[in-house]
Amino acid sequence: MNKTFAILGRQFGKFVLLTLVPMIPVFLVTLGALSSSAPSPSGIAIGAMLTALLTFVLQTVAQATSLYGAFQEMRQQPFTIRDSLRIGFSRTIPVIGVGIIVGLATGLGFLLLIVPGVIIGCMLYVAVPACVIEKLGVTASTSRSVALTKGYRWQIFGLFLLVVVIALVGAFVLAKIGGVGLVGQTLSFAWQVVSTAFGAVLSAVIYHDLRMAKEGIDLDTLASVFD
């Protein structure tokens, strides 16, 4: 957590922007929902489901666009927004595929008994970094994450739980401040971008530390894929 806070703090504006760009459609959909006439209950439910799916997929893409910057910061090397977006977007299709698989598997696990969803989420926590950095396909990325997280899933669960609690508390406070209108939705989206940026950097740090612990690979060798 200290490493993640340090990386994010040094380049807070850049990481927020790297997260914001892929997630702009989420805000546009929210604005559209606010400006539309009162929908039916079924329309509200369908809209909420589609918005949640869009948000999850674009958060996955935002994670991909932040990886290069996170690794460069760990190496204490400069990085640009342009290079980070280029590297992240170059893997958009497989990353979206990974996001869908992770979302479906985790969601199904939560529907069963919650605990299986938590376990699956921890197992697949570094699937996106594996997809982008190792240039793996969808199923290979998930399998790689399962292998890397083995033996460290309790630690990952603790970190994940802490991030979720912080995100939920922040969202609750901002919802109380801004209400349900445009101001509230804007504040909620801004907090979502910040929390997504933090989660993206955290996943990069966890992936790096897992590779170091299990394979002994050094940071420069790991990040050489970007050179």
C-alpha positions in Angstrom: 0.0 0.0 0.0 2.8 2.4 0.8 4.4 1.8 -2.6 1.1 2.3 -4.3 0.4 5.6 -2.5 3.9 6.8 -3.3 3.6 6.0 -7.0 0.2 7.6 -7.3 1.2 10.6 -5.2 4.2 11.4 -7.4 2.1 11.5 -10.6 -1.4 11.9 -9.3 -2.6 14.1 -12.2 -1.2 11.8 -14.9 -2.8 8.7 -13.4 -6.1 10.4 -12.9 -6.0 11.5 -16.6 -5.0 8.0 -17.8 -8.1 6.7 -15.9 -10.4 9.5 -17.0 -9.9 9.1 -20.7 -11.2 5.5 -21.0 -14.0 6.2 -18.5 -15.5 9.3 -20.2 -18.3 7.2 -21.8 -19.5 6.3 -18.3 -20.0 9.9 -17.4 -21.8 10.6 -20.7 -24.2 7.7 -20.1 -24.9 9.1 -16.6 -25.6 12.5 -18.0 -27.9 11.0 -20.6 -29.8 9.2 -17.8 -30.2 12.4 -15.8 -31.6 14.3 -18.8 -34.1 11.6 -20.0 -37.7 11.5 -19.0 -38.8 9.2 -16.1 -38.3 5.6 -17.3 -40.2 2.6 -16.2 -38.9 0.4 -13.4 -37.8 -2.2 -15.9 -36.0 0.5 -17.9 -34.2 1.7 -14.7 -33.1 -1.9 -13.9 -31.8 -2.5 -17.5 -30.1 0.8 -17.6 -28.4 0.2 -14.2 -27.2 -3.2 -15.4 -25.8 -1.8 -18.7 -24.1 1.1 -16.9 -22.5 -1.3 -14.4 -21.2 -3.5 -17.2 -19.9 -0.5 -19.2 -18.2 0.8 -16.0 -16.5 -2.5 -15.2 -15.3 -3.0 -18.8 -13.9 0.6 -19.0 -12.3 0.3 -15.6 -10.5 -2.7 -17.0 -9.3 -0.7 -20.0 -8.3 2.1 -17.6 -6.2 -0.4 -15.6 -4.4 -1.3 -18.9 -3.7 2.4 -19.8 -2.1 3.0 -16.3 0.3 0.0 -16.3 3.1 1.6 -18.3 3.1 4.7 -16.1 3.1 2.6 -13.0 6.1 0.5 -14.1 8.0 3.6 -15.2 7.4 5.2 -11.8 8.7 2.1 -10.1 11.8 2.3 -12.3 12.0 6.1 -11.5 11.8 6.8 -15.2 9.7 9.5 -16.9 6.6 8.6 -18.9 4.1 10.4 -21.0 0.3 10.3 -21.2 0.6 9.6 -24.9 2.8 6.5 -24.5 0.7 5.1 -21.7 -2.5 5.4 -23.7 -0.9 4.0 -26.8 0.4 0.9 -24.9 -2.8 0.4 -23.0 -5.1 0.8 -26.0 -3.0 -1.5 -28.2 -4.3 -4.3 -26.0 -7.9 -3.1 -25.8 -9.6 -6.2 -27.3 -7.9 -8.9 -25.3 -8.1 -6.7 -22.1 -11.9 -6.3 -22.6 -12.1 -10.1 -23.1 -10.2 -10.6 -19.8 -12.5 -8.0 -18.1 -15.6 -9.8 -19.3 -14.3 -13.2 -18.2 -13.2 -11.9 -14.8 -16.5 -10.1 -14.3 -18.7 -13.1 -15.2 -16.6 -15.5 -13.1 -16.5 -13.2 -10.1 -20.2 -12.3 -10.4 -21.2 -15.9 -10.7 -19.2 -16.7 -7.6 -20.9 -13.9 -5.7 -24.3 -15.1 -6.7 -23.5 -18.6 -5.4 -22.3 -17.9 -1.8 -20.2 -14.6 -2.0 -17.1 -16.4 -0.7 -16.4 -18.1 -4.1 -16.7 -14.7 -5.8 -14.0 -13.3 -3.4 -11.7 -16.3 -4.1 -12.2 -16.0 -7.8 -11.6 -12.3 -7.7 -8.3 -12.8 -5.8 -7.2 -15.6 -8.2 -7.8 -13.3 -11.3 -6.5 -10.1 -9.7 -3.5 -9.7 -12.0 -5.0 -11.0 -15.2 -5.0 -7.6 -16.9 -1.3 -6.9 -16.1 -0.4 -10.3 -17.4 -2.4 -9.6 -20.6 -0.7 -6.3 -21.3 2.8 -6.9 -20.1 3.2 -10.5 -21.3 0.9 -10.0 -24.3 -1.1 -13.1 -23.5 -4.5 -14.1 -24.8 -7.7 -14.0 -22.7 -7.6 -17.5 -21.3 -3.8 -17.5 -21.0 -4.0 -14.3 -19.0 -6.5 -15.7 -16.5 -4.5 -18.9 -16.2 -1.3 -16.9 -15.6 -3.0 -14.9 -12.9 -4.2 -18.0 -11.2 -0.6 -19.3 -11.1 0.9 -16.1 -9.9 -1.5 -15.5 -7.1 -1.3 -19.0 -5.7 0.0 -18.8 -2.2 -0.6 -15.0 -1.9 -4.4 -14.8 -2.1 -5.0 -13.9 1.5 -2.7 -10.9 1.2 -4.4 -9.9 -2.1 -7.8 -10.2 -0.4 -6.7 -8.0 2.5 -5.5 -5.3 0.0 -8.6 -5.6 -2.1 -10.9 -5.4 0.9 -9.2 -2.2 2.1 -9.5 -0.6 -1.3 -13.2 -1.5 -1.5 -13.9 -0.1 1.9 -12.2 3.2 1.1 -14.0 3.4 -2.2 -17.4 2.8 -0.7 -16.9 5.2 2.2 -15.8 7.9 -0.2 -18.7 7.3 -2.5 -21.1 7.4 0.4 -19.8 10.7 1.8 -19.8 12.4 -1.6 -23.4 11.1 -2.3 -24.5 12.7 0.9 -22.7 16.0 0.0 -23.8 16.2 -3.7 -27.3 14.5 -3.6 -28.8 12.7 -6.6 -28.5 15.5 -9.2 -25.8 16.6 -11.5 -23.5 17.8 -8.7 -23.8 14.5 -6.9 -23.2 12.4 -10.1 -20.2 14.5 -11.0 -18.6 14.1 -7.6 -19.4 10.4 -7.6 -17.8 10.0 -11.1 -14.7 12.0 -10.0 -14.3 9.7 -7.0 -14.8 6.6 -9.1 -11.9 7.8 -11.4 -9.6 8.4 -8.5 -10.4 5.1 -6.8 -10.0 3.3 -10.2 -6.6 5.0 -10.7 -5.5 3.8 -7.3 -6.7 0.2 -8.0 -4.9 0.3 -11.3 -1.6 1.2 -9.8 -2.1 -1.3 -7.0 -2.6 -4.1 -9.5 0.6 -3.2 -11.2 2.5 -3.2 -7.9 1.0 -6.5 -6.9 1.9 -8.1 -10.3 5.4 -6.8 -10.0 5.9 -8.1 -6.5 4.4 -11.5 -7.4 6.8 -11.8 -10.3 9.7 -10.8 -8.1 8.7 -13.2 -5.3 7.9 -16.3 -7.5 10.3 -15.9 -10.4 13.0 -13.6 -9.1 12.7 -11.3 -12.1 14.0 -7.8 -11.6 12.1 -4.6 -12.4 14.1 -3.5 -15.5 13.8 -7.0 -17.1 10.0 -7.0 -16.4 9.5 -3.5 -17.8 11.8 -4.1 -20.8 8.7 -5.2 -22.7 7.8 -1.5 -23.1 11.2 -0.5 -24.6 
